[in-house]
Amino acid sequence: MSFSIDGLATGLDTTGIINQLMQIERQPAAALEKRIDANKDAERTWYGVRSNLNKVTTAANTLRVIGADFMPTKASSSLDAVKVTSSAGAKSASATFHVKQLATTASRVSSAALARDAVVSDQDTTISFTNAKGEEKQVAVKAGTTFEGLRDLINDNKDLGVKAALINTGDGNARLQLSAASSGADGNFTVNASALTGLGTADFQQASEGKDALVTIPGTDVEVKSPTNTFTGAVDGMTFTISKEAVGKDVTLSIEDDQNTLVDRVKGLVNAINETLGDIDSAVSYGIDYKGGKGEVTGVAGKLAGNSTARSIRDNLLRSFTNPVDGNPFSSMGAIGVEVTKEGKLEFKEDKFKEALKKDPAAVEQLIRGDGSADDKTSITARVKDMVKTATDATSGTIQRSVDSLKNLNRDFRNQVETIDGRVNRRRNQLRSEFAAMEKAMAQMQRQQQWLIGQLGSLNAQR
């Protein structure tokens, strides 16, 4: 580490002079660094545009719903105690039921109460379970198995369809409760544990019977059963779940067209496109208003000011949504309530859309999502998705190419900055050496001057 004091001989701030000279020489590098920062801002802006375009695709997908009906449906129940949902593609329907009973789960409990560590068998043996279909399954019990071990043994045999638990009786003992793994009549079972000497002659008493949930069609003896409290398939496209508050009551379940959800989906696409258009407008803006033939600064220039690629993406997005669809009675989205404003944005007129939907729902569907298949290429949503994919593809998309170009520029700029900094550092070292040499020469001259003055002073003194 070197140490120096400026200007001991000359009185000059040599370090300051050198730094100022180097700032001048480094101005091209500083200009390049500003361009690097601007390019990084542009990269981030491009990523924001891509994110907004992906939101457009997401909104378009809610309207395409490949493999399902274009018009969404909603399910309703006349009783809060009965919850109902509709599946994709469900058709309008209505059905009324009388809720007769809930599903219950079969269970049995040992009449004997034992300590948890009590041995239930002093020899190898088996216990057997018989299900509602009359099928018998056996479980091997080894000699010395405890009451707690019996519980674990049953639970480890998953194919029994029975779960076991020890219920504390409060006196240090417990009873073994056996419950069907699932509710409904098919879960009923019997158990033969007579070979377990530790239980004596005790058996397993039935604590509850497994029953199916049951609804009937009012005024008839037609029954609809379910092993759980949820009924699936009783009405096409409908799933409903009953609760105890519904028992003994009639309930009407309905599936209806959900026009409001369709409207919200169209609004969602319009809003996503408008958000993207607005962000691109801000990004490409020069921050100057040229209306009236004169330029007035109205704001800060965008990070992609004047970028023709961004403007092209904006125009292509708007055209993909607003251009006519050949052969459709409505021709374009403008005819069904989505119009272009003078600012180049979209405006959704809900009443006009609902009128078109009422007049010709098939034509509205054809316009927005074609025939509802993945092969559709001409509908509004198909064109929008294709346009977005062209712009946002991670490898060959328009945006990625623009980002790659900016990264390549920055790589070149950084190389140029390194070259300039290398030259500046060499020049700095050269100037330091030259100034140091000058200081040394000046110091020597000052010493010689002082010597001469001293000699002249001596001559004068001799006279």
N, C-alpha and C positions, 0 to 999 in steps of 0.2 A: 504494500500500500504506500503510495507516494504522498508527500506532504509539500505544499508550496504556498508561498505568500505572494499575492499579486503585487506588481508595481513597486518593489523595494527600490529599484533603481530609476524606473521611469515615472512612477506615480500613476500608472495606467491600471484600470480594472481589466486586465487581459482576459480573465475568465468570462466576464460579462460581455466583452467585445466578441469573443469567440462564439459564445452562445447565441448572440444576436445574428452573427453571420451564418451560423448553422441553421437557425430558424428560417432564414431566407432561403438557404440552399435546400431545406427540407420541405418547402411549401408544396412541391409536386406530390410528395408522399402524404402530406396532410390532406390534400385534395382527394387523393385516392382513398384514404381512410374514411372520408366522408361518404364517398361513393359506396364503399363496402358497407357502411352502416345503413345507407339508404337501400341498398340491395337486400340486406337482412330484413329491413322493415317491409320491403316488397314481398319477400318470401313469406313472412308471417301473414301478410294480407292475402296472398294467394291461398294459404292454408285455410284462412277464414272463409274465403269464397267457396273453396271445396267443401268445407263443413256445411255451409248453407245449401249448397247444391245437393248434398247427401240428404238433407232434411226434405228437400223437394221430392227426392225418390221415395223416401219413407211415406210422405203424404200421398204420393201417387199410388203406392202399393195398397193403401187402405181402400182405394177406389177400384183397383183391379181385382182383388180377392179372387184369384184364379181358382176354379173348381167350386166356387160357391155362388149363390145368387147375388146379383148386383144390389138389390134392395135388402138392407139388413132387416132383421126382425127383432122384436122384443117380446118377452114373455111376461105375463102378469097373473096374479092370483087374487081371488076375491077375499082370501083370508091371509092375514099376516103370519099365521101359524103354519102356513104351507108355502115353502119357498120353491120357485120354479125358474128354470133357465131353458133357453132354446139353443139348439146346436146349430153349427154352420149349415146353411142350406135349408133350414126349417121352413116349411110352408105355413101359411095362415091356418089356424085350427082353434077349436074350442071344445072343451070337454068338462063335464060335471061329475063329481064323485061324492060319495058319502064315506067319510073316514070312520072305519069301524074299530080298528085296533092297531097298536104299535107293535113292532117286532120286539121279541124278548129273547134272552139268551139262556139256554139250558144250563143248570148247575146242580151239583150234588155236594153234600158235606158228610164227613165221617161222623157216625154216632159216638165213636170213641174219642176221648180227649187224652192226648199223651204229651209227655215232655218231648222237647225237640230232639234230645239225644237218645230217646227211648228206641230200643231195637225192635223193628217191626217183624223180623223173620230170623229164626235161628238156623235156617237152612236155605239152600238155593231153591228158588221156586219161581212162579210167574203170577202176574195178575192180568186180567183180560178186560178189554173195552169193546163194546158192541155199539156201532153207530145206528142211525135211524134206518139205514138200508139193510140192517142185519149183518153187516160185515164185522168180523171179529179180528181184533189185533191184540197181540200179547206183548207184555213187557217183562223181561227177565229181571228178577230181584235176587241179588246175592245175599248169602247169609251174613248177618251182622249189619245190614242196612238200617240206618236210623230213620226216624220219622222225617227229619229234615232232608236226609238223603233220598227218601222216597219222593219227596216233592221235586227235588232236582232231577231225579231219574225220569219222572213223567215229563217235565218241561224240556228235557233234552231230546225226547222222542217227538219231533215236530210232526210226524205223519199221523199221530194219534188224533189230532184235531181237538185236543183237550189241554187246558192249562191248569196248573196247580198252585195253590197258595196256602200258607199256614195262617190261620186266624187265631190270634191270642184270645184265650177265654178269661184272662184276668187272674187266674190262680197258679200261674206258672206253666200251665199246659196250653195246648193248641189243638184245633181241629183242622183237618185237611179239607179244603174246599176245591172241588174240581169244576171248571167252567168250560163250556164249549168255546172253541177258538173263534167262532163266528155265530152271529145271531140267526134266528129263524128255525123252522121246524126240522130242517135237515141237520141241525146241530144237536138234536136230542141223542142221548147215549145212556148206556147202562155200564156198570163196572162190577166185576167179580173179584174181590180181594180176599176171599175166604181162606186162601192158602197162607195169608200173612198171620202167623201165630201171634205176633205181638199185638194185633188188633183184636184178638179173641174172636168172638162170633159177631163182632160189630159189622154193620154194613154201611153203605153210603146212601143216605136219604136224599130224595129229590127236593132241592130247595126251590127251583124254578123250572118251569117247562119252556122249551124253546118254541116260539110261535112266529109265524110270518106276519109282517105288517099286512093289513087287509083294508082295501077300499072296495066299495060296491057302486054299481050304477044305480042311482035312485030309481025306485019303482020297479026294480027287477031283482032277480037273484044272481045276477052276473057279478062274480067276484074277480078282483085283480090282486094278486099276491106279490110280495117281495120279501126276501129273507132279511133285508135291512129296511130302515125307514125311508130309504130313497128308492124311487120307482124310475127305472129307465126303460124306455121302449113301450110303455103303456099307451102313450100317444106319440106318433111319429115326430121326431125332432124335439121332444120335450122330456125334461128330467125334473121330477119334483120330489121334495122331501117333506114328510109330515112330522108334526110334533104333538105332544100330549094335549096341548090346548086345542088342537083340531079334532080330537076324537069326539065322535057323536055329531059332527057338523058336516054340512054340505059345502063343497068348495068348487068354484068354477075356475078353470085354468084356460088361458088364451095365449095364442101366438098371433101377433099382428105385425104388419109392415111398419117399420120404424123410419119414417120419412125424415124426422128431425136428425137422426144420426147420419143419414146420407147427406143432408144439407151441411152438417158440421164437417163431414169429410171433404166436401167440395170447398168449403170455407178454409179448411186446413191447408189444402193444396194452393189455393189462391194466396193465402197469407204467407206460405213458405216461399212462393215465387216472388211476391212483393218484397219480402225481407231480403231475398237475394238480389233483386233488381236495385233496391235502395242501397245496399252495401256496395255493390259494384259502382253505382253512380257516385257515391262518396269517395270511393277509391280512385276513380279515374278523373275526378274533378280537379281543375286547375285553381279552384277557389276564386274564379273571376267570372263576373256576369257581363256578357257582351250584348245584352239587350239594349236596343236603342242605338246601336252602332258604336258604342263606346265601352271600353273595358273598365269595370270597377271591381276592386278586390272585395269579395263578400265572405271569404272564409279562408281556411288553411287548405293548401293543395293536398290531394290525396296521395297515398303511397304508391299508387299506380297511375299517376296523373298522365292523361293522354295515351295510356296503353291501348293499342289497337286490338290486341288479343282479348283483353278484358271486355272491351266494348263489343267485340264480336260474340263473345259468350253471352253477354246480356241480350243482344239482338236475337241470337239463335234460340235462347230460352223463351223469349216472348213470342217469337214466331212459332215455335213448336207447340205452344199452347193456343195461339189465336188463329193460325192459318186454317183454311177450310178443310174439311174431310170430304173427299169426293163420294158422291152417292148417298150422303146422309140427308134426310129431310130438313134438318136444322142447319146443316152445313158447317157451322162454327159455334164456338162457345159463346160468342156474342149474342147469338139467337136464343140461347137458353139462360141468359142473365149474367154472363161474365164479360164485361166490356172493358175496353182500353180507354183510360183517361188521357187528357191532353198532356199530362206529365209522363206518359208512357208506363203507367202502372195499371193494375187490374182492379176492377170494382165489381163486387158480387152483389147482384140484386136478387134477393131471396124470393120475392113474390113472383118475379118473372121466371125464375128457375122452377118453382113449384107449379106454375101454370104449364110450362113445357112438360114437366113430369106427368101432369094430369092428362095433357093432350096426347102425348105419345111416349110412354115410358120406355118402350123398346128402342125408339130412335135416340133418346137421351142416353140410354145404356150403350148403344152402338157407338155413339159419338165419343163417349168418355172412355170406354174400355173394350170396344170392338165386340167380338163374339165371346169374350170371357175366357179365351184360351191363351196359353203362353205363346202361340204362334202369331198372335195379333201384332201387326207392325204399323197399322195406319191410324189407330185411334189416338185421341189426345194424350192419354197417359202413356201409351207405347212410344209416341214420338218424344214426349218429355223425358222418359227414362233413357231412351237411346241417346238423346242429346246430352243428358247429364253424364252418362257413361263415357261418351266421347271426351268430355271435358275432364272427368275426374279419375279415369283409369290410372291405377298406381304406377304403371310402367310406360304406357304410351299416350296417356291423356294429355290434352292441351295444357292443363295447369301444370302437370308434372314436367313437361318439356320446358315450360317457362321457368319453373323453379330450378331445373337442372341448368338452364342457361345462366341464371343469376349466380348459381354456385360456381360455375365454370369461370364467369367473369371475376368473381371474388377471389378465386384461386389465382388467376392471372394478376389481379391487382395486388394481392398479398406478396406475390413473387417480385413485382415491381417495387413495392415498398421495401422489401428486404434488400433489393439491389441499391435503391437510393440510400437507405440507412447505412449500408456498407460503405458507400462512397462518402457519405457525410462523416462517418466515424474516421475514415482515413484522412479526410480533409481536416477534421478536428485535431487529430494527433499531429498532423503536419504543422498546423498553426500553433499548437502548443509548443512544438519544438522550435519554430521560428521565433515566437515571442520569448521563449526561454533564452535562446541565443542572443536576442536583442538585449534582454535584461542583463545577461552576462557581460556583453560588450559595453553597455552603458555603465555598469558597475565598475568595470576596469578603467574606463575613461575617467569616471569620477575619482577613483583612487589616484590616477596619474595627475589629475588636476590638483587634488589636495597636496600631492608631493611637490608639484611645481610651486604652488603657493607657499608651501613651507620653505622651499629653497630660496625663493625671492625674499621671503621674510628674513631669512638668515643673512643674506647679502646686505639688506638695508640696515640690519642691526650692526654689522661690522663697520659700516661707514660712520 
